[in-house]
């Protein structure tokens, strides 16, 4: 297969800091190649790597995506496929530690855009699956499993100005023991609608679009630990079952503003989201072994009111205009900074994090470096 035709070739790469602290960082890098053939066929190959060396998270993630798209004026079919791999994972929260031997997964998808007068209609589909290795979940041996993730979407656009979309995602996020026996089964689904308005382009040096969306997310979980499905005696319990059913209604908005100047293009994106209604709860039902108590116990593990929880970010980017190296080679360089803000997250602080040192206070230099370097990235493009 001829992966990339020789004409209209573009190479890109970039990387940066997702989160910076003196005791660790979460970094990423990405690279890709795209090309067109006779303005009809376009192919892309992209690679993304995210690496965390934080005290509370140690992991390395790699994803490779390939897509091919045809533009036949009236119809535009597209196929996508990708692979992902995750290294050994270690997550620490207070005295709890979660370990896993890593994961491998794939996704395949397609979309089919076609024109009806001034409308463009584009249904889309994606299926994904992730398989995890053996793990240790603090009080029991087990591992997550995502046997399926299904995405369905339908988008309608009118005159490149008004666009409305409906999305639906459903996936199972299960917990298995290390012998692949089901411990906990969860089902998650998300339904969303969004609308985008793009200011019609004209002879001006700036562009603008705004988006408004609404999502409903529901999560259900149930399962039990017993001596039969664990590799040890589940001491001191005879059984331990958990059920939960969080749900949330959330709204969000995104504004994008780009200004074209003589030597560079400046961009500003502002996003804000908030949960207006929802709750999260989990209940446990368990019984101790003999000599530890014979009564069955019903216990409410957590009950959290989600309204008022959300966050936002703004991203500022600057990218040079095309710089001609030769008659056939042009390059672009850019920088981006993304500060992020959360509100209402203190509702999820169930216990004190004992991994944080109480004897050492954060000094202003460490805080300044965290603010300056977190969310800072750069990119480089070469076009032929």
Secondary structure in CASP SS format (residue, H / E / C, confidence):
PFRMAT SS
TARGET T0000
AUTHOR 0000-0000-0000
METHOD secondary structure of the structure
MODEL  1
X C 1.00
X C 1.00
X C 1.00
X C 1.00
X C 1.00
X C 1.00
X C 1.00
X C 1.00
X E 1.00
X E 1.00
X E 1.00
X E 1.00
X E 1.00
X E 1.00
X E 1.00
X E 1.00
X E 1.00
X E 1.00
X E 1.00
X E 1.00
X E 1.00
X C 1.00
X C 1.00
X E 1.00
X E 1.00
X E 1.00
X E 1.00
X E 1.00
X E 1.00
X E 1.00
X E 1.00
X E 1.00
X E 1.00
X E 1.00
X E 1.00
X E 1.00
X E 1.00
X C 1.00
X C 1.00
X C 1.00
X E 1.00
X E 1.00
X E 1.00
X E 1.00
X E 1.00
X E 1.00
X E 1.00
X E 1.00
X E 1.00
X E 1.00
X E 1.00
X E 1.00
X E 1.00
X E 1.00
X C 1.00
X C 1.00
X E 1.00
X E 1.00
X E 1.00
X E 1.00
X E 1.00
X E 1.00
X E 1.00
X E 1.00
X E 1.00
X E 1.00
X E 1.00
X E 1.00
X E 1.00
X E 1.00
X C 1.00
X C 1.00
X C 1.00
X C 1.00
X E 1.00
X E 1.00
X E 1.00
X E 1.00
X E 1.00
X E 1.00
X E 1.00
X E 1.00
X E 1.00
X E 1.00
X E 1.00
X E 1.00
X C 1.00
X C 1.00
X E 1.00
X E 1.00
X E 1.00
X E 1.00
X E 1.00
X C 1.00
X C 1.00
X E 1.00
X E 1.00
X E 1.00
X E 1.00
X E 1.00
X C 1.00
X C 1.00
X E 1.00
X E 1.00
X E 1.00
X E 1.00
X E 1.00
X E 1.00
X E 1.00
X E 1.00
X E 1.00
X E 1.00
X E 1.00
X E 1.00
X E 1.00
X E 1.00
X C 1.00
X C 1.00
X E 1.00
X E 1.00
X E 1.00
X E 1.00
X E 1.00
X E 1.00
X E 1.00
X E 1.00
X E 1.00
X E 1.00
X E 1.00
X E 1.00
X E 1.00
X E 1.00
X C 1.00
X C 1.00
X E 1.00
X E 1.00
X E 1.00
X C 1.00
X C 1.00
X E 1.00
X E 1.00
X C 1.00
X E 1.00
X E 1.00
X E 1.00
X E 1.00
X E 1.00
X E 1.00
X E 1.00
X E 1.00
X E 1.00
X E 1.00
X E 1.00
X E 1.00
X E 1.00
X E 1.00
X E 1.00
X E 1.00
X C 1.00
X C 1.00
X C 1.00
X E 1.00
X E 1.00
X E 1.00
X E 1.00
X E 1.00
X E 1.00
X E 1.00
X E 1.00
X E 1.00
X E 1.00
X E 1.00
X C 1.00
X E 1.00
X E 1.00
X E 1.00
X C 1.00
X C 1.00
X C 1.00
X C 1.00
X C 1.00
X E 1.00
X E 1.00
X E 1.00
X E 1.00
X E 1.00
X E 1.00
X E 1.00
X E 1.00
X E 1.00
X E 1.00
X E 1.00
X E 1.00
X E 1.00
X E 1.00
X E 1.00
X E 1.00
X E 1.00
X C 1.00
X C 1.00
X C 1.00
X C 1.00
X C 1.00
X C 1.00
X C 1.00
X E 1.00
X E 1.00
X E 1.00
X E 1.00
X E 1.00
X E 1.00
X E 1.00
X E 1.00
X E 1.00
X E 1.00
X E 1.00
X E 1.00
X E 1.00
X E 1.00
X E 1.00
X E 1.00
X E 1.00
X E 1.00
X E 1.00
X E 1.00
X E 1.00
X C 1.00
X C 1.00
X C 1.00
X C 1.00
X C 1.00
X C 1.00
X C 1.00
X C 1.00
X C 1.00
X C 1.00
X E 1.00
X E 1.00
X E 1.00
X E 1.00
X E 1.00
X E 1.00
X E 1.00
X E 1.00
X C 1.00
X C 1.00
X E 1.00
X E 1.00
X E 1.00
X E 1.00
X E 1.00
X E 1.00
X E 1.00
X E 1.00
X E 1.00
X E 1.00
X E 1.00
X E 1.00
X E 1.00
X E 1.00
X C 1.00
X C 1.00
X C 1.00
X E 1.00
X E 1.00
X E 1.00
X E 1.00
X E 1.00
X E 1.00
X E 1.00
X E 1.00
X E 1.00
X E 1.00
X E 1.00
X E 1.00
X E 1.00
X E 1.00
X E 1.00
X E 1.00
X E 1.00
X E 1.00
X E 1.00
X E 1.00
X E 1.00
X E 1.00
X E 1.00
X E 1.00
X E 1.00
X C 1.00
X C 1.00
X C 1.00
X C 1.00
X C 1.00
X C 1.00
X C 1.00
X E 1.00
X E 1.00
X E 1.00
X E 1.00
X E 1.00
X E 1.00
X E 1.00
X E 1.00
X E 1.00
X E 1.00
X C 1.00
X C 1.00
X C 1.00
X C 1.00
X E 1.00
X E 1.00
X E 1.00
X E 1.00
X E 1.00
X E 1.00
X E 1.00
X E 1.00
X E 1.00
X E 1.00
X E 1.00
X C 1.00
X C 1.00
X E 1.00
X E 1.00
X C 1.00
X C 1.00
X C 1.00
X C 1.00
X C 1.00
X E 1.00
X E 1.00
X E 1.00
X E 1.00
X E 1.00
X E 1.00
X E 1.00
X E 1.00
X E 1.00
X E 1.00
X E 1.00
X E 1.00
X E 1.00
X E 1.00
X C 1.00
X H 1.00
X H 1.00
X H 1.00
X H 1.00
X C 1.00
X C 1.00
X C 1.00
X C 1.00
X C 1.00
X C 1.00
X C 1.00
X C 1.00
X C 1.00
X C 1.00
X C 1.00
X C 1.00
X C 1.00
X C 1.00
X C 1.00
X H 1.00
X H 1.00
X H 1.00
X H 1.00
X H 1.00
X H 1.00
X H 1.00
X H 1.00
X H 1.00
X H 1.00
X C 1.00
X C 1.00
X E 1.00
X E 1.00
X E 1.00
X E 1.00
X E 1.00
X E 1.00
X E 1.00
X E 1.00
X C 1.00
END
